[in-house]
Amino acid sequence: MTPDPSLSTALLVGLGGTLGALARFGVDTVLGGPRGVFVVNVLGSVALGALVTAPVDGALLLVFGTGFCGAFTTFSSFAVGVVERARTGERLVAVGYALWMLVTALVGVGLGGSVVNALC
């Protein structure tokens, strides 16, 4: 789906992004640190896998896929965590963290899609 570059499209993405950022803040407040980053990335991956598999219209995909999931998940915090571990000499931990995050996020996308396929 090619996004419509209209103001209403931008507002839909912004609405979803606001909700995603607030949800992310909530998770960070409760968990924080690497656990919080892990939880938001895996939950966001499950949600996005479900959304792209579900028969939803373009507006819902923009609000929840691009907006909510885009703001809820975080590649940058994940990347900083990997680099920080590598800089402090924890190279194996950095590689393990990176692999664990990537594998679980991919499994999350598959799980979300599988659940939707089973229900629809």
N, CA, C and O atoms as a Tinker XYZ file with bonds, in Angstrom:
   480  protein
     1  N      0.837000   -1.181000    0.000000    73     2
     2  CA     0.000000    0.000000    0.000000    64     1     3
     3  C      0.880000    1.242000    0.000000    63     2     4     5
     4  O      1.763000    1.370000    0.849000    81     3
     5  N      0.661000    2.139000   -0.918000    73     3     6
     6  CA     1.394000    3.395000   -0.965000    64     5     7
     7  C      0.630000    4.420000   -0.144000    63     6     8     9
     8  O     -0.546000    4.671000   -0.408000    81     7
     9  N      1.289000    5.021000    0.858000    73     7    10
    10  CA     0.577000    5.994000    1.691000    64     9    11
    11  C      0.139000    7.216000    0.901000    63    10    12    13
    12  O      0.846000    7.676000    0.004000    81    11
    13  N     -1.025000    7.733000    1.238000    73    11    14
    14  CA    -1.552000    8.965000    0.665000    64    13    15
    15  C     -0.877000   10.129000    1.399000    63    14    16    17
    16  O     -0.986000   10.220000    2.622000    81    15
    17  N     -0.191000   11.008000    0.690000    73    15    18
    18  CA     0.554000   12.075000    1.362000    64    17    19
    19  C     -0.322000   13.254000    1.807000    63    18    20    21
    20  O      0.145000   14.393000    1.819000    81    19
    21  N     -1.555000   13.002000    2.164000    73    19    22
    22  CA    -2.449000   14.080000    2.549000    64    21    23
    23  C     -2.317000   14.400000    4.031000    63    22    24    25
    24  O     -1.695000   13.660000    4.793000    81    23
    25  N     -2.913000   15.512000    4.417000    73    23    26
    26  CA    -2.904000   15.922000    5.816000    64    25    27
    27  C     -3.625000   14.907000    6.683000    63    26    28    29
    28  O     -3.182000   14.625000    7.796000    81    27
    29  N     -4.729000   14.350000    6.195000    73    27    30
    30  CA    -5.470000   13.372000    6.994000    64    29    31
    31  C     -4.620000   12.125000    7.241000    63    30    32    33
    32  O     -4.707000   11.527000    8.314000    81    31
    33  N     -3.810000   11.728000    6.277000    73    31    34
    34  CA    -2.912000   10.589000    6.463000    64    33    35
    35  C     -1.885000   10.902000    7.535000    63    34    36    37
    36  O     -1.627000   10.080000    8.414000    81    35
    37  N     -1.304000   12.079000    7.465000    73    35    38
    38  CA    -0.315000   12.491000    8.462000    64    37    39
    39  C     -0.932000   12.529000    9.857000    63    38    40    41
    40  O     -0.293000   12.138000   10.834000    81    39
    41  N     -2.163000   12.995000    9.946000    73    39    42
    42  CA    -2.834000   13.051000   11.246000    64    41    43
    43  C     -3.108000   11.649000   11.791000    63    42    44    45
    44  O     -2.976000   11.414000   12.993000    81    43
    45  N     -3.489000   10.720000   10.914000    73    43    46
    46  CA    -3.709000    9.343000   11.351000    64    45    47
    47  C     -2.419000    8.719000   11.896000    63    46    48    49
    48  O     -2.420000    8.088000   12.953000    81    47
    49  N     -1.333000    8.906000   11.164000    73    47    50
    50  CA    -0.044000    8.375000   11.621000    64    49    51
    51  C      0.359000    9.052000   12.930000    63    50    52    53
    52  O      0.861000    8.395000   13.841000    81    51
    53  N      0.140000   10.357000   13.022000    73    51    54
    54  CA     0.465000   11.090000   14.247000    64    53    55
    55  C     -0.345000   10.631000   15.440000    63    54    56    57
    56  O      0.182000   10.533000   16.548000    81    55
    57  N     -1.626000   10.346000   15.228000    73    55    58
    58  CA    -2.475000    9.840000   16.303000    64    57    59
    59  C     -1.948000    8.493000   16.799000    63    58    60    61
    60  O     -1.790000    8.285000   18.002000    81    59
    61  N     -1.679000    7.592000   15.872000    73    59    62
    62  CA    -1.130000    6.292000   16.255000    64    61    63
    63  C      0.224000    6.431000   16.923000    63    62    64    65
    64  O      0.516000    5.738000   17.898000    81    63
    65  N      1.056000    7.331000   16.398000    73    63    66
    66  CA     2.376000    7.553000   16.982000    64    65    67
    67  C      2.294000    8.085000   18.402000    63    66    68    69
    68  O      3.087000    7.702000   19.263000    81    67
    69  N      1.345000    8.958000   18.644000    73    67    70
    70  CA     1.149000    9.485000   19.999000    64    69    71
    71  C      0.781000    8.364000   20.961000    63    70    72    73
    72  O      1.331000    8.268000   22.058000    81    71
    73  N     -0.150000    7.523000   20.542000    73    71    74
    74  CA    -0.567000    6.403000   21.392000    64    73    75
    75  C      0.587000    5.423000   21.617000    63    74    76    77
    76  O      0.771000    4.924000   22.727000    81    75
    77  N      1.360000    5.151000   20.565000    73    75    78
    78  CA     2.497000    4.242000   20.689000    64    77    79
    79  C      3.570000    4.789000   21.608000    63    78    80    81
    80  O      4.143000    4.051000   22.409000    81    79
    81  N      3.848000    6.091000   21.497000    73    79    82
    82  CA     4.864000    6.713000   22.351000    64    81    83
    83  C      4.426000    6.692000   23.812000    63    82    84    85
    84  O      5.243000    6.454000   24.701000    81    83
    85  N      3.141000    6.938000   24.064000    73    83    86
    86  CA     2.640000    6.887000   25.441000    64    85    87
    87  C      2.718000    5.464000   26.007000    63    86    88    89
    88  O      3.071000    5.267000   27.170000    81    87
    89  N      2.385000    4.484000   25.172000    73    87    90
    90  CA     2.490000    3.086000   25.618000    64    89    91
    91  C      3.943000    2.722000   25.890000    63    90    92    93
    92  O      4.240000    2.035000   26.867000    81    91
    93  N      4.834000    3.172000   25.044000    73    91    94
    94  CA     6.267000    2.912000   25.244000    64    93    95
    95  C      6.748000    3.543000   26.542000    63    94    96    97
    96  O      7.495000    2.924000   27.299000    81    95
    97  N      6.325000    4.760000   26.795000    73    95    98
    98  CA     6.678000    5.438000   28.036000    64    97    99
    99  C      6.193000    4.627000   29.240000    63    98   100   101
   100  O      6.902000    4.505000   30.240000    81    99
   101  N      4.991000    4.078000   29.138000    73    99   102
   102  CA     4.462000    3.254000   30.223000    64   101   103
   103  C      5.310000    2.020000   30.473000    63   102   104   105
   104  O      5.600000    1.689000   31.622000    81   103
   105  N      5.709000    1.342000   29.416000    73   103   106
   106  CA     6.561000    0.156000   29.568000    64   105   107
   107  C      7.915000    0.558000   30.142000    63   106   108   109
   108  O      8.434000   -0.118000   31.030000    81   107
   109  N      8.492000    1.654000   29.644000    73   107   110
   110  CA     9.781000    2.125000   30.158000    64   109   111
   111  C      9.690000    2.492000   31.636000    63   110   112   113
   112  O     10.629000    2.261000   32.398000    81   111
   113  N      8.563000    3.061000   32.034000    73   111   114
   114  CA     8.372000    3.440000   33.432000    64   113   115
   115  C      8.346000    2.208000   34.325000    63   114   116   117
   116  O      8.907000    2.221000   35.420000    81   115
   117  N      7.709000    1.161000   33.870000    73   115   118
   118  CA     7.590000   -0.060000   34.666000    64   117   119
   119  C      8.857000   -0.909000   34.593000    63   118   120   121
   120  O      9.345000   -1.377000   35.622000    81   119
   121  N      9.385000   -1.110000   33.410000    73   119   122
   122  CA    10.519000   -2.029000   33.239000    64   121   123
   123  C     11.854000   -1.315000   33.049000    63   122   124   125
   124  O     12.833000   -1.640000   33.720000    81   123
   125  N     11.894000   -0.351000   32.143000    73   123   126
   126  CA    13.127000    0.378000   31.847000    64   125   127
   127  C     14.238000   -0.504000   31.320000    63   126   128   129
   128  O     14.118000   -1.729000   31.302000    81   127
   129  N     15.312000    0.120000   30.894000    73   127   130
   130  CA    16.518000   -0.576000   30.471000    64   129   131
   131  C     16.310000   -1.590000   29.372000    63   130   132   133
   132  O     15.348000   -1.509000   28.608000    81   131
   133  N     17.222000   -2.552000   29.296000    73   131   134
   134  CA    17.163000   -3.561000   28.229000    64   133   135
   135  C     15.878000   -4.394000   28.244000    63   134   136   137
   136  O     15.387000   -4.794000   27.188000    81   135
   137  N     15.333000   -4.656000   29.437000    73   135   138
   138  CA    14.076000   -5.423000   29.494000    64   137   139
   139  C     12.942000   -4.662000   28.827000    63   138   140   141
   140  O     12.144000   -5.247000   28.095000    81   139
   141  N     12.867000   -3.359000   29.075000    73   139   142
   142  CA    11.826000   -2.546000   28.457000    64   141   143
   143  C     11.962000   -2.513000   26.947000    63   142   144   145
   144  O     10.972000   -2.625000   26.225000    81   143
   145  N     13.199000   -2.357000   26.466000    73   143   146
   146  CA    13.450000   -2.348000   25.018000    64   145   147
   147  C     13.042000   -3.689000   24.417000    63   146   148   149
   148  O     12.406000   -3.733000   23.363000    81   147
   149  N     13.401000   -4.765000   25.076000    73   147   150
   150  CA    13.043000   -6.103000   24.595000    64   149   151
   151  C     11.524000   -6.268000   24.527000    63   150   152   153
   152  O     10.994000   -6.733000   23.518000    81   151
   153  N     10.836000   -5.896000   25.578000    73   151   154
   154  CA     9.373000   -6.071000   25.636000    64   153   155
   155  C      8.677000   -5.260000   24.549000    63   154   156   157
   156  O      7.802000   -5.785000   23.860000    81   155
   157  N      9.049000   -3.981000   24.380000    73   155   158
   158  CA     8.357000   -3.183000   23.362000    64   157   159
   159  C      8.649000   -3.693000   21.957000    63   158   160   161
   160  O      7.769000   -3.672000   21.097000    81   159
   161  N      9.875000   -4.150000   21.716000    73   159   162
   162  CA    10.200000   -4.643000   20.377000    64   161   163
   163  C      9.488000   -5.949000   20.058000    63   162   164   165
   164  O      9.019000   -6.133000   18.935000    81   163
   165  N      9.398000   -6.847000   21.009000    73   163   166
   166  CA     8.716000   -8.116000   20.755000    64   165   167
   167  C      7.201000   -7.905000   20.663000    63   166   168   169
   168  O      6.567000   -8.424000   19.744000    81   167
   169  N      6.621000   -7.163000   21.586000    73   167   170
   170  CA     5.178000   -6.906000   21.513000    64   169   171
   171  C      4.808000   -6.137000   20.243000    63   170   172   173
   172  O      3.796000   -6.430000   19.606000    81   171
   173  N      5.621000   -5.167000   19.887000    73   171   174
   174  CA     5.379000   -4.411000   18.658000    64   173   175
   175  C      5.491000   -5.286000   17.425000    63   174   176   177
   176  O      4.745000   -5.102000   16.463000    81   175
   177  N      6.417000   -6.239000   17.442000    73   175   178
   178  CA     6.567000   -7.159000   16.316000    64   177   179
   179  C      5.359000   -8.081000   16.197000    63   178   180   181
   180  O      4.879000   -8.338000   15.093000    81   179
   181  N      4.868000   -8.576000   17.319000    73   179   182
   182  CA     3.658000   -9.416000   17.305000    64   181   183
   183  C      2.481000   -8.611000   16.759000    63   182   184   185
   184  O      1.730000   -9.093000   15.911000    81   183
   185  N      2.328000   -7.390000   17.246000    73   183   186
   186  CA     1.218000   -6.550000   16.794000    64   185   187
   187  C      1.317000   -6.237000   15.299000    63   186   188   189
   188  O      0.319000   -6.293000   14.581000    81   187
   189  N      2.514000   -5.910000   14.841000    73   187   190
   190  CA     2.673000   -5.592000   13.415000    64   189   191
   191  C      2.460000   -6.825000   12.546000    63   190   192   193
   192  O      1.865000   -6.726000   11.473000    81   191
   193  N      2.934000   -7.977000   12.990000    73   191   194
   194  CA     2.680000   -9.209000   12.251000    64   193   195
   195  C      1.200000   -9.493000   12.127000    63   194   196   197
   196  O      0.728000   -9.931000   11.078000    81   195
   197  N      0.461000   -9.241000   13.208000    73   195   198
   198  CA    -0.993000   -9.437000   13.177000    64   197   199
   199  C     -1.659000   -8.428000   12.245000    63   198   200   201
   200  O     -2.554000   -8.778000   11.476000    81   199
   201  N     -1.220000   -7.188000   12.319000    73   199   202
   202  CA    -1.835000   -6.139000   11.495000    64   201   203
   203  C     -1.642000   -6.356000   10.005000    63   202   204   205
   204  O     -2.582000   -6.202000    9.225000    81   203
   205  N     -0.437000   -6.710000    9.611000    73   203   206
   206  CA    -0.197000   -6.859000    8.171000    64   205   207
   207  C     -0.837000   -8.126000    7.615000    63   206   208   209
   208  O     -0.996000   -8.261000    6.402000    81   207
   209  N     -1.201000   -9.050000    8.493000    73   207   210
   210  CA    -1.873000  -10.282000    8.064000    64   209   211
   211  C     -3.385000  -10.125000    8.067000    63   210   212   213
   212  O     -4.078000  -10.743000    7.260000    81   211
   213  N     -3.894000   -9.304000    8.967000    73   211   214
   214  CA    -5.339000   -9.134000    9.129000    64   213   215
   215  C     -5.938000   -8.371000    7.955000    63   214   216   217
   216  O     -5.269000   -7.553000    7.323000    81   215
   217  N     -7.190000   -8.646000    7.678000    73   215   218
   218  CA    -7.874000   -7.905000    6.614000    64   217   219
   219  C     -8.341000   -6.535000    7.119000    63   218   220   221
   220  O     -9.538000   -6.316000    7.306000    81   219
   221  N     -7.402000   -5.622000    7.337000    73   219   222
   222  CA    -7.742000   -4.285000    7.827000    64   221   223
   223  C     -7.565000   -3.279000    6.696000    63   222   224   225
   224  O     -6.780000   -3.487000    5.771000    81   223
   225  N     -8.310000   -2.186000    6.793000    73   223   226
   226  CA    -8.192000   -1.178000    5.734000    64   225   227
   227  C     -6.930000   -0.337000    5.925000    63   226   228   229
   228  O     -6.274000   -0.399000    6.965000    81   227
   229  N     -6.613000    0.432000    4.923000    73   227   230
   230  CA    -5.382000    1.216000    4.914000    64   229   231
   231  C     -5.272000    2.204000    6.055000    63   230   232   233
   232  O     -4.183000    2.424000    6.586000    81   231
   233  N     -6.398000    2.807000    6.441000    73   231   234
   234  CA    -6.360000    3.794000    7.524000    64   233   235
   235  C     -5.961000    3.144000    8.839000    63   234   236   237
   236  O     -5.154000    3.699000    9.584000    81   235
   237  N     -6.516000    1.974000    9.133000    73   235   238
   238  CA    -6.151000    1.277000   10.372000    64   237   239
   239  C     -4.690000    0.843000   10.354000    63   238   240   241
   240  O     -4.006000    0.896000   11.376000    81   239
   241  N     -4.225000    0.420000    9.205000    73   239   242
   242  CA    -2.820000    0.031000    9.085000    64   241   243
   243  C     -1.908000    1.241000    9.305000    63   242   244   245
   244  O     -0.847000    1.115000    9.916000    81   243
   245  N     -2.313000    2.395000    8.818000    73   243   246
   246  CA    -1.533000    3.606000    9.051000    64   245   247
   247  C     -1.523000    3.995000   10.523000    63   246   248   249
   248  O     -0.467000    4.303000   11.077000    81   247
   249  N     -2.688000    3.983000   11.158000    73   247   250
   250  CA    -2.775000    4.382000   12.564000    64   249   251
   251  C     -1.990000    3.425000   13.448000    63   250   252   253
   252  O     -1.153000    3.848000   14.245000    81   251
   253  N     -2.262000    2.138000   13.302000    73   251   254
   254  CA    -1.677000    1.174000   14.236000    64   253   255
   255  C     -0.348000    0.579000   13.769000    63   254   256   257
   256  O      0.523000    0.301000   14.592000    81   255
   257  N     -0.183000    0.384000   12.469000    73   255   258
   258  CA     1.071000   -0.190000   11.974000    64   257   259
   259  C      2.175000    0.840000   11.922000    63   258   260   261
   260  O      3.179000    0.732000   12.626000    81   259
   261  N      1.978000    1.846000   11.074000    73   259   262
   262  CA     2.997000    2.881000   10.920000    64   261   263
   263  C      3.095000    3.751000   12.170000    63   262   264   265
   264  O      4.191000    3.988000   12.679000    81   263
   265  N      1.963000    4.222000   12.660000    73   263   266
   266  CA     1.968000    5.146000   13.800000    64   265   267
   267  C      2.282000    4.472000   15.123000    63   266   268   269
   268  O      3.337000    4.711000   15.712000    81   267
   269  N      1.365000    3.627000   15.594000    73   267   270
   270  CA     1.518000    3.025000   16.922000    64   269   271
   271  C      2.765000    2.148000   17.009000    63   270   272   273
   272  O      3.626000    2.375000   17.858000    81   271
   273  N      2.862000    1.152000   16.136000    73   271   274
   274  CA     4.002000    0.227000   16.210000    64   273   275
   275  C      5.321000    0.946000   15.944000    63   274   276   277
   276  O      6.343000    0.623000   16.549000    81   275
   277  N      5.297000    1.923000   15.035000    73   275   278
   278  CA     6.510000    2.679000   14.748000    64   277   279
   279  C      7.011000    3.451000   15.948000    63   278   280   281
   280  O      8.218000    3.517000   16.181000    81   279
   281  N      6.107000    4.035000   16.713000    73   279   282
   282  CA     6.511000    4.803000   17.896000    64   281   283
   283  C      6.732000    3.907000   19.113000    63   282   284   285
   284  O      7.534000    4.235000   19.987000    81   283
   285  N      6.037000    2.800000   19.172000    73   283   286
   286  CA     6.136000    1.901000   20.333000    64   285   287
   287  C      7.462000    1.149000   20.337000    63   286   288   289
   288  O      8.105000    1.020000   21.378000    81   287
   289  N      7.863000    0.657000   19.181000    73   287   290
   290  CA     9.096000   -0.120000   19.105000    64   289   291
   291  C     10.298000    0.809000   18.978000    63   290   292   293
   292  O     10.155000    1.995000   18.681000    81   291
   293  N     11.485000    0.249000   19.208000    73   291   294
   294  CA    12.668000    1.092000   19.173000    64   293   295
   295  C     13.888000    0.353000   18.660000    63   294   296   297
   296  O     14.431000   -0.522000   19.335000    81   295
   297  N     14.309000    0.712000   17.468000    73   295   298
   298  CA    15.552000    0.154000   16.950000    64   297   299
   299  C     16.743000    0.908000   17.524000    63   298   300   301
   300  O     17.784000    0.310000   17.798000    81   299
   301  N     16.597000    2.216000   17.707000    73   299   302
   302  CA    17.728000    3.022000   18.161000    64   301   303
   303  C     18.178000    2.637000   19.571000    63   302   304   305
   304  O     19.378000    2.521000   19.817000    81   303
   305  N     17.245000    2.438000   20.495000    73   303   306
   306  CA    17.634000    2.040000   21.856000    64   305   307
   307  C     18.271000    0.659000   21.847000    63   306   308   309
   308  O     19.214000    0.400000   22.595000    81   307
   309  N     17.762000   -0.219000   21.010000    73   307   310
   310  CA    18.351000   -1.543000   20.852000    64   309   311
   311  C     19.787000   -1.427000   20.348000    63   310   312   313
   312  O     20.689000   -2.076000   20.877000    81   311
   313  N     19.998000   -0.598000   19.323000    73   311   314
   314  CA    21.336000   -0.423000   18.746000    64   313   315
   315  C     22.305000    0.176000   19.757000    63   314   316   317
   316  O     23.457000   -0.249000   19.839000    81   315
   317  N     21.850000    1.155000   20.525000    73   315   318
   318  CA    22.696000    1.758000   21.559000    64   317   319
   319  C     23.081000    0.713000   22.602000    63   318   320   321
   320  O     24.229000    0.670000   23.043000    81   319
   321  N     22.138000   -0.120000   22.993000    73   319   322
   322  CA    22.435000   -1.182000   23.955000    64   321   323
   323  C     23.504000   -2.140000   23.455000    63   322   324   325
   324  O     24.379000   -2.555000   24.215000    81   323
   325  N     23.435000   -2.485000   22.198000    73   323   326
   326  CA    24.440000   -3.387000   21.615000    64   325   327
   327  C     25.810000   -2.714000   21.605000    63   326   328   329
   328  O     26.806000   -3.315000   22.005000    81   327
   329  N     25.853000   -1.474000   21.149000    73   327   330
   330  CA    27.129000   -0.748000   21.062000    64   329   331
   331  C     27.729000   -0.520000   22.453000    63   330   332   333
   332  O     28.938000   -0.666000   22.636000    81   331
   333  N     26.902000   -0.168000   23.421000    73   331   334
   334  CA    27.412000    0.049000   24.783000    64   333   335
   335  C     28.049000   -1.218000   25.342000    63   334   336   337
   336  O     29.114000   -1.162000   25.957000    81   335
   337  N     27.408000   -2.343000   25.132000    73   335   338
   338  CA    27.976000   -3.605000   25.609000    64   337   339
   339  C     29.302000   -3.915000   24.912000    63   338   340   341
   340  O     30.254000   -4.368000   25.547000    81   339
   341  N     29.355000   -3.671000   23.622000    73   339   342
   342  CA    30.588000   -3.925000   22.870000    64   341   343
   343  C     31.714000   -3.001000   23.338000    63   342   344   345
   344  O     32.858000   -3.438000   23.469000    81   343
   345  N     31.402000   -1.747000   23.588000    73   343   346
   346  CA    32.420000   -0.773000   24.038000    64   345   347
   347  C     33.001000   -1.118000   25.397000    63   346   348   349
   348  O     34.175000   -0.857000   25.660000    81   347
   349  N     32.181000   -1.703000   26.261000    73   347   350
   350  CA    32.668000   -2.040000   27.598000    64   349   351
   351  C     33.344000   -3.400000   27.638000    63   350   352   353
   352  O     33.642000   -3.924000   28.711000    81   351
   353  N     33.584000   -3.966000   26.467000    73   351   354
   354  CA    34.286000   -5.236000   26.399000    64   353   355
   355  C     33.390000   -6.459000   26.462000    63   354   356   357
   356  O     33.883000   -7.586000   26.430000    81   355
   357  N     32.101000   -6.261000   26.550000    73   355   358
   358  CA    31.155000   -7.381000   26.605000    64   357   359
   359  C     30.706000   -7.741000   25.187000    63   358   360   361
   360  O     29.517000   -7.690000   24.871000    81   359
   361  N     31.646000   -8.095000   24.359000    73   359   362
   362  CA    31.334000   -8.348000   22.947000    64   361   363
   363  C     30.417000   -9.544000   22.752000    63   362   364   365
   364  O     29.496000   -9.491000   21.937000    81   363
   365  N     30.654000  -10.609000   23.480000    73   363   366
   366  CA    29.775000  -11.780000   23.356000    64   365   367
   367  C     28.365000  -11.466000   23.842000    63   366   368   369
   368  O     27.383000  -11.918000   23.255000    81   367
   369  N     28.274000  -10.699000   24.904000    73   367   370
   370  CA    26.956000  -10.288000   25.395000    64   369   371
   371  C     26.267000   -9.417000   24.352000    63   370   372   373
   372  O     25.066000   -9.558000   24.125000    81   371
   373  N     27.018000   -8.514000   23.714000    73   371   374
   374  CA    26.453000   -7.643000   22.681000    64   373   375
   375  C     25.921000   -8.460000   21.509000    63   374   376   377
   376  O     24.812000   -8.223000   21.029000    81   375
   377  N     26.709000   -9.414000   21.056000    73   375   378
   378  CA    26.278000  -10.262000   19.935000    64   377   379
   379  C     25.063000  -11.098000   20.343000    63   378   380   381
   380  O     24.111000  -11.233000   19.575000    81   379
   381  N     25.102000  -11.655000   21.547000    73   379   382
   382  CA    23.970000  -12.452000   22.031000    64   381   383
   383  C     22.699000  -11.631000   22.150000    63   382   384   385
   384  O     21.618000  -12.084000   21.775000    81   383
   385  N     22.837000  -10.415000   22.678000    73   383   386
   386  CA    21.689000   -9.513000   22.812000    64   385   387
   387  C     21.111000   -9.173000   21.449000    63   386   388   389
   388  O     19.895000   -9.195000   21.262000    81   387
   389  N     21.985000   -8.858000   20.494000    73   387   390
   390  CA    21.528000   -8.510000   19.144000    64   389   391
   391  C     20.809000   -9.691000   18.498000    63   390   392   393
   392  O     19.724000   -9.532000   17.937000    81   391
   393  N     21.410000  -10.864000   18.578000    73   391   394
   394  CA    20.778000  -12.051000   17.981000    64   393   395
   395  C     19.468000  -12.384000   18.668000    63   394   396   397
   396  O     18.475000  -12.682000   18.003000    81   395
   397  N     19.454000  -12.335000   19.979000    73   395   398
   398  CA    18.235000  -12.646000   20.742000    64   397   399
   399  C     17.117000  -11.678000   20.357000    63   398   400   401
   400  O     15.981000  -12.101000   20.139000    81   399
   401  N     17.424000  -10.392000   20.273000    73   399   402
   402  CA    16.403000   -9.397000   19.935000    64   401   403
   403  C     15.882000   -9.631000   18.519000    63   402   404   405
   404  O     14.671000   -9.623000   18.299000    81   403
   405  N     16.773000   -9.837000   17.566000    73   403   406
   406  CA    16.349000  -10.030000   16.182000    64   405   407
   407  C     15.527000  -11.304000   16.010000    63   406   408   409
   408  O     14.495000  -11.293000   15.338000    81   407
   409  N     15.977000  -12.389000   16.607000    73   407   410
   410  CA    15.250000  -13.658000   16.470000    64   409   411
   411  C     13.874000  -13.569000   17.126000    63   410   412   413
   412  O     12.880000  -13.990000   16.535000    81   411
   413  N     13.808000  -13.029000   18.332000    73   411   414
   414  CA    12.507000  -12.962000   19.009000    64   413   415
   415  C     11.555000  -11.994000   18.307000    63   414   416   417
   416  O     10.346000  -12.224000   18.293000    81   415
   417  N     12.082000  -10.916000   17.726000    73   415   418
   418  CA    11.221000   -9.999000   16.983000    64   417   419
   419  C     10.669000  -10.681000   15.734000    63   418   420   421
   420  O      9.491000  -10.527000   15.411000    81   419
   421  N     11.507000  -11.426000   15.039000    73   419   422
   422  CA    11.031000  -12.153000   13.853000    64   421   423
   423  C     10.022000  -13.234000   14.223000    63   422   424   425
   424  O      9.024000  -13.425000   13.528000    81   423
   425  N     10.285000  -13.932000   15.306000    73   423   426
   426  CA     9.317000  -14.927000   15.789000    64   425   427
   427  C      8.013000  -14.227000   16.164000    63   426   428   429
   428  O      6.929000  -14.752000   15.912000    81   427
   429  N      8.119000  -13.046000   16.766000    73   427   430
   430  CA     6.924000  -12.281000   17.121000    64   429   431
   431  C      6.079000  -11.922000   15.920000    63   430   432   433
   432  O      4.855000  -12.043000   15.965000    81   431
   433  N      6.714000  -11.483000   14.845000    73   431   434
   434  CA     5.976000  -11.171000   13.610000    64   433   435
   435  C      5.264000  -12.423000   13.104000    63   434   436   437
   436  O      4.089000  -12.375000   12.740000    81   435
   437  N      5.980000  -13.530000   13.085000    73   435   438
   438  CA     5.379000  -14.785000   12.640000    64   437   439
   439  C      4.230000  -15.222000   13.532000    63   438   440   441
   440  O      3.202000  -15.692000   13.044000    81   439
   441  N      4.403000  -15.068000   14.836000    73   439   442
   442  CA     3.355000  -15.441000   15.791000    64   441   443
   443  C      2.104000  -14.583000   15.594000    63   442   444   445
   444  O      0.985000  -15.095000   15.557000    81   443
   445  N      2.311000  -13.281000   15.468000    73   443   446
   446  CA     1.157000  -12.387000   15.243000    64   445   447
   447  C      0.409000  -12.748000   13.973000    63   446   448   449
   448  O     -0.821000  -12.799000   13.964000    81   447
   449  N      1.145000  -12.998000   12.905000    73   447   450
   450  CA     0.517000  -13.395000   11.652000    64   449   451
   451  C     -0.193000  -14.728000   11.753000    63   450   452   453
   452  O     -1.283000  -14.899000   11.208000    81   451
   453  N      0.421000  -15.678000   12.452000    73   451   454
   454  CA    -0.184000  -17.012000   12.613000    64   453   455
   455  C     -1.478000  -16.948000   13.415000    63   454   456   457
   456  O     -2.443000  -17.642000   13.096000    81   455
   457  N     -1.498000  -16.129000   14.439000    73   455   458
   458  CA    -2.719000  -15.999000   15.250000    64   457   459
   459  C     -3.847000  -15.438000   14.388000    63   458   460   461
   460  O     -4.973000  -15.934000   14.433000    81   459
   461  N     -3.547000  -14.418000   13.614000    73   459   462
   462  CA    -4.580000  -13.835000   12.737000    64   461   463
   463  C     -5.041000  -14.842000   11.711000    63   462   464   465
   464  O     -6.240000  -14.964000   11.463000    81   463
   465  N     -4.109000  -15.570000   11.103000    73   463   466
   466  CA    -4.489000  -16.593000   10.125000    64   465   467
   467  C     -5.385000  -17.660000   10.743000    63   466   468   469
   468  O     -6.317000  -18.136000   10.096000    81   467
   469  N     -5.112000  -18.034000   11.978000    73   467   470
   470  CA    -5.920000  -19.052000   12.650000    64   469   471
   471  C     -7.322000  -18.527000   12.964000    63   470   472   473
   472  O     -8.286000  -19.293000   12.957000    81   471
   473  N     -7.438000  -17.240000   13.237000    73   471   474
   474  CA    -8.726000  -16.663000   13.609000    64   473   475
   475  C     -9.571000  -16.233000   12.409000    63   474   476   477
   476  O    -10.797000  -16.174000   12.506000    81   475
   477  N     -8.935000  -15.937000   11.298000    73   475   478
   478  CA    -9.681000  -15.415000   10.139000    64   477   479
   479  C     -9.958000  -16.475000    9.120000    63   478   480
   480  O    -10.573000  -16.197000    8.091000    81   479
